Amino acid sequence: MPDLSLNYSNATPADRPAILKLEERAFGPGRFAKTAYRLREGVEPDWSLSFLARIGGMLVGANTMTRILIGGAPALLLGPLTVEEPFRAKGLGEALAQKSLSAARDAGHSLVILVGDPPLYERLGFVRAPFGHFAFPGPVDPGRILFCELQPGALQSHKGAVRPAV
């Protein structure tokens, strides 16, 4: 009988095709029009900070972290955080995000931002960004721009244009 327990692991470049298929199922083709996706174009995730959830050999969740610059200061963009429909609202996405945040903190990163639903991410320590603090390269609902300081006071040194760290 196969092992059907939930396992978490670091993502690797070899996991990229499976992660992309998961994102396709979860978010559809409209995801490419979103500004957060544009920040990830042509940039590899930081695999050491990105995590997967599997049941047996089946990928059921993934979270990636991408290096970005905010006004010239290094930061991270969390997401996409993707969980297969039958496994949502069971804490799996929260566990994936927590693993990424913990790994980022341990690696010495100071700030993580995302564009997402405040009620979901506030439970993880994210707060709404001050209006106009970050300038994204495309339209973003300012009420959905969130940040998490991994080091106290990090927000002060991260202000301005958000762009890929390439």
C-alpha positions in Angstrom: 0.0 0.0 0.0 1.4 3.5 -0.9 2.4 5.9 1.8 -0.3 8.6 1.8 1.1 10.8 4.6 1.6 14.5 4.0 5.3 15.4 3.5 6.9 18.8 3.2 10.2 19.3 1.3 12.3 22.0 -0.4 11.4 22.6 -4.0 14.0 22.1 -6.6 14.4 23.2 -10.3 13.3 19.6 -11.2 9.9 20.4 -9.5 9.2 23.4 -11.7 7.0 21.6 -14.3 4.8 20.1 -11.6 4.6 23.5 -9.8 3.6 25.3 -13.0 0.8 22.7 -13.7 -0.5 23.1 -10.1 -0.6 26.9 -10.6 -2.3 26.5 -14.0 -5.1 24.4 -12.3 -5.5 26.7 -9.4 -5.2 30.1 -11.1 -5.9 29.6 -14.8 -4.5 31.7 -17.6 -5.4 35.0 -16.1 -2.6 34.7 -13.6 -0.1 35.9 -16.2 -1.7 39.4 -16.4 -1.1 40.0 -12.7 1.7 42.4 -11.7 3.1 39.9 -9.1 3.6 37.4 -12.0 5.4 40.0 -14.0 7.9 40.4 -11.2 8.7 36.7 -11.5 9.1 36.5 -15.3 12.5 35.2 -16.2 13.6 34.9 -12.6 14.1 31.6 -10.9 12.6 31.2 -7.5 14.9 31.0 -4.5 14.7 27.2 -4.3 16.2 27.2 -0.8 13.2 29.2 0.5 10.5 27.5 -1.6 8.6 24.5 -0.3 6.3 21.7 -1.5 3.6 19.5 0.1 3.0 16.0 -1.2 0.7 13.2 -0.3 2.5 10.1 -1.5 4.1 11.2 -4.8 1.3 13.7 -5.6 2.0 17.4 -5.4 -0.8 19.1 -3.5 0.8 22.4 -2.5 3.6 24.7 -3.3 5.0 28.0 -2.2 7.8 29.9 -4.0 9.9 32.8 -2.9 11.5 35.1 -5.4 14.3 37.6 -4.8 13.3 41.2 -5.6 14.6 44.7 -5.0 12.6 47.5 -3.4 14.1 50.8 -4.0 17.4 49.0 -4.4 17.2 47.1 -1.2 17.0 43.2 -1.4 13.7 41.7 -0.4 11.5 38.6 -1.2 8.2 38.2 -2.9 6.1 35.3 -1.4 4.0 33.3 -3.8 2.4 32.0 -5.6 1.1 30.0 -2.7 -0.9 27.2 -4.4 -2.9 24.4 -2.9 -5.0 21.8 -4.7 -8.7 22.5 -4.2 -9.5 19.4 -2.0 -6.7 20.3 0.4 -7.5 24.0 0.9 -8.7 25.4 4.3 -6.8 22.6 6.1 -3.7 24.6 7.1 -1.5 23.3 4.3 -0.9 26.7 2.7 -0.2 28.3 6.0 2.3 25.6 6.8 4.1 26.1 3.5 4.2 29.9 3.9 5.5 29.5 7.5 8.3 27.2 6.3 9.3 29.7 3.7 9.2 32.6 6.2 11.3 30.6 8.7 13.9 29.6 6.1 14.1 33.3 4.9 14.6 34.5 8.5 17.2 31.9 9.1 19.0 32.9 5.9 19.2 36.5 7.1 16.5 38.1 4.9 14.8 41.1 6.4 11.5 41.7 4.5 8.9 39.7 2.5 6.1 41.3 0.5 3.1 39.8 -1.3 -0.1 40.8 -3.0 -2.9 38.8 -1.4 -5.9 38.5 0.8 -5.2 40.3 4.1 -7.3 37.9 6.3 -5.3 34.9 5.2 -1.8 36.4 5.4 -2.4 38.5 8.5 -2.5 35.2 10.5 1.1 34.7 9.3 2.4 38.1 10.5 1.8 40.1 7.4 0.4 43.6 7.6 -1.0 46.1 5.0 1.7 48.3 3.5 1.4 52.0 4.0 -0.3 53.6 1.0 2.3 54.5 -1.7 5.2 52.9 0.1 5.8 50.4 -2.7 5.6 51.2 -6.4 4.8 48.1 -8.4 5.5 47.8 -12.2 1.8 47.5 -12.9 -1.6 47.9 -11.4 -2.1 46.4 -7.9 -4.9 46.9 -5.4 -3.2 48.8 -2.6 -5.3 47.1 0.0 -3.8 43.8 -1.0 -0.1 44.8 -0.7 1.2 43.2 2.5 4.6 42.9 4.1 6.2 40.9 6.9 9.3 42.2 8.6 11.7 39.3 9.4 14.0 41.8 11.1 12.4 44.6 13.1 12.4 47.9 11.3 13.2 46.4 7.9 10.3 48.4 6.3 12.1 51.7 6.7 15.0 50.7 4.4 12.6 49.2 1.7 10.6 51.9 0.0 10.0 52.7 -3.7 10.0 50.7 -6.9 9.6 47.0 -6.7 11.4 45.1 -9.4 13.0 41.7 -10.1 16.5 41.1 -8.7 18.2 39.9 -11.8 
